[in-house]
Each structure stands twice: as structure tokens, then as C-alpha cells.
Amino acid sequence: MMTDDKMENGAPEDQAMPQDDTGAEPQSLEEALAAARAEAAQMKDQALRAMAETENTRRRAQRDREDAQKYGISNFAREVLTVADNLRRALEAIPAETLQSDEVLKTLYDGVAATERQLEAALGKQQIQRIWPEGERFDSNFHQAMFEVPDTGKPAGTVVQVLQAGYKIHDRLLRPALVGVAKGGPAAANDASSDGSMGGTIDTTA
């Protein structure tokens, strides 16, 4: 019989099952689940990092836009301050007694003074504020000391003379006021710091 012949020839009655050539053992359910969780955690971490970077970029862009709106005219403003200085010098160069006797000069003086007020108002609309610290405590954040004045009767560190007005735009300093400071005299107020500043800080990057 054929079956007997096959058995006699040593041939198997059923074909053998194919073997896995990779040699890897099949993963258990727990291992597969752990791998899936690890992959999900990694993808979540990457997504959170991407979202954080996007938010940081948005905030930086917003801050740059706000700075551009506030301080974009800083360079132009510094040029305009020279005009303000010249108007002030022109007014101070005219003796007060001359104005009483010269009607034409008085009219010219009044016109220059009105122009100065208009310029100050225009600067104010752009949040550019004048710093005129005469009689105030010297503050290195806003003032630049040019010289000391002895025997003024004022407390040491008091601004007794302003050579040139300072200006700030919003919270940033455009330029410091150039001042003369009292030397010697009574002790300064206890609430002022020993380095001549008022303890505050101001942004000078405008």
C-alpha cells in the first residue's frame, strides 16, 4: 500500500510546520503594552515640548511688537531733543530786563516759548517725559553728575544745578539730565542709598 510504502521510505505522513527564521520569541501581552505606553509617553513629551516652544515664540513676537510700538521712535526722539535744547537756550539767552523795553524782542520770545510748549506737548503724547531734577536727590538712574558745588547749604548729593534736561520714554531712559551736585553740607536723608541713587532701576536700552 502507498501508506506503507511512504512509511517504509521514511517520509513523514504530515508536512512539518515552518520555523521562524528570526529566532525571536513572540512578545508577551505585557511587553507589548509596556512598549506602547513608552512610545505614547515619548510622543506626548515631544508634543508638549513643541507646544511650549510655540508659546515661547509667540510671546517673544508679542514682546517685540510691543517694544517696537513703545520705543520704535527712540532714535528719532533723541534727534528732536536737540531742537528742544536749542529752543531752551534761545529763551535763556535773552535777558529779562531787555524784554521789558523791547516789544519786538518780547514778541519773538513769546513765539519761541510757545513753540517750546508745543514741542513738549507733542513729546508728551509719545510718552516722552522731561527730567528736570533741580532740588531733588541725585539719582544715578536718571542723572549724570558733571561737577560738585561746595558750600551750597544743601544736603550732600542734592542736585543744585541742571545743565541739560534729561528725558525718558515710557520706562526707558532716553538721556540722563546733566547736573551739578551739592558737596558737603548737612547729611543726606537716611532713606537715600549711600551711592547717590534712590534705590530704583530704570531700563536704559531705548
Protein Blocks (a to p, Z undefined) as FASTA:
>chain_A
ZZlmmmmnopafbdcddddfklpacddfklmmmmmmmmmmmmmmmmmmmmmmmmmmmmmm
mmmmmmmmmmmmmmmmmmmmmmmmmmmmmmmmpcfklmmmmmklmmmmmmmmmmmmmmmm
mmmmnopacddfehiacdfklpccfbdcehklpaehiafbdfbdcddehjbcfbdcdddd
deejjdddfkbcfkopahiacdfkZZ
